[in-house]
Amino acid sequence: MGMSELSQPTDPAERRWLVFNAAAAVLAVAGVVSLALVLLQKWGGGHPWVGFDWIAMIGLPVAFVMMGAGLVRAVRRRRRL
């Protein structure tokens, strides 16, 4: 049995949670990058696109809640085992 066989979930629910957690991570990275872009442009005296502000303001809290849901699910699943 190879390593790739062990790392791939076979249950469709597990795959959905994997996609959910990956989406939360991507959203968090996008929020941090957009926040960094806003700060760098402001420090440079520029006027950043307003969408970067919105991505940071909405994306980071949503990603935090999504990651919290994934963490709660992992704890509940661990306690059932």
Secondary structure by P-SEA (a helix, b strand, c coil): cccccccccccaaaaaaaaaaaaaaaaaaaaaaaaaaaaaaaaacccccaaaaaaaacaaaaaaaaaaaaaaaaaaaaaac
